[in-house]
Amino acid sequence: MKKHEFIARVAFHAGMTQKDAEKAANAVFETIAESLERGEKLNLIGFGAFETRTRTARTCRNIHTGAAIPVAEATVPVFKPAKQLKERVNR
């Protein structure tokens, strides 16, 4: 599903215009991004939790040449689904 399809479904389910649904969706995405940027954990009961984790620095190999490539430490966003969401997806 692409973003415009997502917004159309939100508009349908919420009974609002697509412009209003787009504003609401963008506000939700921006709030999640800001929370993760500050290093906060965002827990949505019944849906899941967004958080950040630090991936340690490591050395990888180029599969074609075999040369070692250093990969720097990075902070990555992680989503852990709630039990209710897992159950709903696996029905």
C-alpha positions as MATLAB code, in Angstrom:
seq = 'MKKHEFIARVAFHAGMTQKDAEKAANAVFETIAESLERGEKLNLIGFGAFETRTRTARTCRNIHTGAAIPVAEATVPVFKPAKQLKERVNR';
ca = [
       0.000    0.000    0.000;
       1.300    3.429   -0.879;
       0.855    6.593    1.169;
      -1.975    7.988   -0.987;
      -3.886    4.691   -0.644;
      -3.339    4.765    3.115;
      -4.677    8.341    3.295;
      -7.743    7.388    1.229;
      -8.542    4.537    3.643;
      -8.045    6.760    6.688;
     -10.381    9.346    5.147;
     -12.994    6.660    4.485;
     -12.834    5.120    7.975;
     -12.770    8.479    9.771;
     -15.442   10.081    7.559;
     -13.254   13.053    6.626;
     -11.876   14.596    3.487;
      -8.659   13.297    2.001;
      -6.972   16.651    2.657;
      -7.849   16.445    6.355;
      -6.795   12.791    6.485;
      -3.478   13.693    4.854;
      -2.872   16.439    7.433;
      -3.676   14.020   10.249;
      -1.477   11.242    8.849;
       1.434   13.619    8.272;
       1.051   14.932   11.836;
       1.182   11.362   13.199;
       4.256   10.483   11.126;
       6.015   13.706   12.158;
       5.241   13.110   15.849;
       6.629    9.570   15.672;
       9.777   10.809   13.911;
      10.296   13.610   16.459;
       9.909   11.183   19.372;
      12.445    8.782   17.884;
      14.797   11.655   17.106;
      14.770   12.612   20.800;
      15.457    8.981   21.749;
      12.019    8.467   23.295;
      10.085    5.218   23.132;
       6.561    5.560   21.728;
       4.205    2.867   23.012;
       0.789    2.546   21.331;
      -1.210    0.055   23.410;
      -2.705   -2.693   21.231;
      -0.627   -1.677   18.196;
       3.059   -1.730   19.086;
       6.097    0.238   20.196;
       8.503    2.425   18.260;
      11.993    2.890   19.667;
      15.591    3.386   18.603;
      18.502    1.038   19.030;
      22.202    1.531   18.501;
      23.797   -0.735   15.927;
      27.468   -1.167   16.787;
      30.280   -0.463   14.354;
      31.362   -3.500   12.368;
      33.361   -4.599    9.370;
      31.608   -6.044    6.314;
      33.033   -7.589    3.159;
      32.432   -6.687   -0.456;
      31.198   -9.977   -1.944;
      32.795   -9.251   -5.323;
      36.282   -8.192   -4.221;
      36.499   -9.542   -0.684;
      37.689   -6.128    0.555;
      36.832   -5.184    4.127;
      34.440   -2.227    4.439;
      34.081   -0.472    7.803;
      30.489    0.339    8.760;
      30.053    3.082   11.373;
      27.874    2.866   14.458;
      24.286    3.922   13.722;
      21.056    4.587   15.547;
      18.155    2.811   13.832;
      14.380    2.953   14.357;
      12.734   -0.293   15.473;
       9.065   -1.311   15.629;
       7.888   -4.118   17.904;
       4.272   -5.146   17.265;
       1.897   -5.665   20.186;
       0.398   -9.072   20.915;
      -3.037   -7.939   19.677;
      -1.608   -6.825   16.321;
       0.290  -10.109   15.902;
      -2.868  -12.088   16.630;
      -4.917  -10.028   14.174;
      -2.372  -10.482   11.385;
      -2.142  -14.246   12.005;
      -5.870  -15.023   11.987;
];
